């Protein structure tokens, strides 16, 4: 079993699609990734701001599992960390299987609480035609499966770097499945 760890970190001060990989990012409690366009107490995602700019920012940190990139490569899509807009690329942890409220202790300091699933959007197809369909699937019951990562809020700030370990802390049961946020 591979230990859970950070593969890559990324941030961008502008609302673009991809984020450049960095040596480190700084998570700020209650805000998100320092210097990232989505950092703040209230929602920063442009389509959500148009609906209600006062809603809380449940999308402060975007995490994607590196295992998704291997799956995408097998389907003809070469995707590098940060390319689909995530701040933290992980390895060895089933992000999509986490319950709402799970907490990830990342590195020596940071703590991120999982709020929900990223909803894949048409920007994926603008980046690579056909990518949206590949990151959407169906489970055994026919329910939609969103594979484009998860979102979280920063509970405790800290510096995060590639190679940092990730420890999982599950909330009390009953666990609630992740929904899109």
Residue pairs with C-beta under 8 A, 6 or more apart in sequence:
1 92
2 91
2 92
3 92
3 165
4 90
4 91
4 92
4 93
4 165
4 166
4 167
4 168
5 90
5 91
5 92
5 163
5 164
5 165
5 166
6 88
6 89
6 90
6 91
6 106
6 107
6 160
6 161
6 162
6 163
6 164
6 165
6 166
7 66
7 81
7 89
7 90
7 91
7 162
8 21
8 66
8 81
8 82
8 88
8 89
8 162
9 21
9 22
9 23
9 24
9 25
9 87
9 88
9 89
9 160
9 161
9 162
10 19
10 20
10 21
10 22
10 25
10 81
10 82
10 86
10 87
10 88
10 89
11 19
11 20
11 22
11 25
11 33
11 34
11 35
11 36
11 87
12 18
12 19
12 20
12 36
12 37
13 35
13 36
13 37
14 37
15 37
15 44
15 46
16 37
17 84
17 85
17 123
17 126
17 127
18 82
18 83
18 84
18 85
18 127
19 36
19 82
19 85
19 86
19 87
20 82
21 80
21 81
21 82
23 161
23 162
24 159
24 160
24 161
25 33
25 34
25 36
25 87
25 88
25 159
25 160
26 33
26 34
26 35
26 157
26 158
26 159
26 160
27 33
27 34
27 61
27 106
27 110
27 112
27 154
27 157
27 158
27 159
27 160
28 34
28 39
28 154
28 157
29 154
29 155
29 156
29 157
30 41
30 153
30 154
31 39
31 40
31 41
31 57
31 60
31 154
32 38
32 39
32 40
32 57
32 60
32 61
32 87
32 153
32 154
33 39
33 60
33 61
33 87
36 87
37 44
38 44
38 45
38 57
38 59
38 60
38 62
39 60
40 57
40 60
41 56
41 57
42 53
42 54
42 55
42 56
42 57
43 49
43 52
43 53
43 55
43 56
43 57
43 58
43 59
44 57
44 59
45 59
48 55
48 59
57 153
58 115
58 116
58 151
58 153
58 181
59 115
59 118
59 151
59 181
60 151
60 152
60 153
60 154
61 87
61 88
61 112
61 151
61 152
61 153
61 154
62 85
62 86
62 87
62 88
62 118
62 149
62 150
62 151
63 86
63 87
63 88
63 89
63 90
63 95
63 104
63 112
63 149
63 150
63 151
63 152
64 81
64 84
64 86
64 88
64 89
64 90
64 95
64 148
64 149
64 150
65 89
65 90
65 91
65 93
65 94
65 95
65 96
65 149
66 81
66 89
66 90
66 91
67 91
68 79
68 135
68 147
68 148
68 149
69 79
69 80
69 81
69 89
71 147
72 78
72 79
72 131
72 134
72 135
73 79
75 134
77 128
77 130
77 131
77 134
79 128
79 131
81 89
82 89
83 127
84 124
84 127
84 131
84 148
84 149
85 123
86 149
88 106
88 160
90 166
92 166
93 104
93 166
93 168
95 114
95 149
95 150
96 117
96 145
96 146
96 147
96 150
96 178
98 114
98 150
98 168
98 178
99 114
99 170
99 171
99 175
99 176
99 177
99 178
100 114
100 115
100 116
100 171
100 175
100 176
100 177
100 178
100 179
101 113
101 114
101 171
101 175
101 176
102 113
102 114
102 168
102 169
102 170
102 171
103 111
103 112
103 113
103 114
103 155
103 168
103 169
103 171
104 111
104 112
104 114
104 152
104 166
104 167
104 168
104 169
105 111
105 166
105 167
105 168
105 169
106 112
106 158
106 160
106 164
106 165
106 166
107 158
107 159
107 160
107 161
107 164
107 165
108 158
108 164
109 156
109 157
109 158
109 159
110 154
110 156
110 157
110 158
110 159
110 160
111 154
111 155
111 156
111 158
112 152
112 153
112 154
112 155
113 152
113 153
113 155
114 150
114 151
114 152
114 178
115 151
115 152
115 153
115 181
116 150
116 151
116 178
116 179
116 180
116 181
117 146
117 148
117 149
117 150
117 151
117 178
117 179
117 180
117 181
118 146
118 148
118 149
118 150
118 151
118 180
118 181
119 146
119 148
119 180
119 181
120 132
120 135
120 136
120 146
120 147
120 148
121 132
122 132
124 131
124 132
124 135
124 148
125 131
125 132
135 146
135 147
135 148
136 144
136 145
136 146
136 147
137 144
137 145
137 147
138 144
138 145
139 145
146 180
150 178
151 181
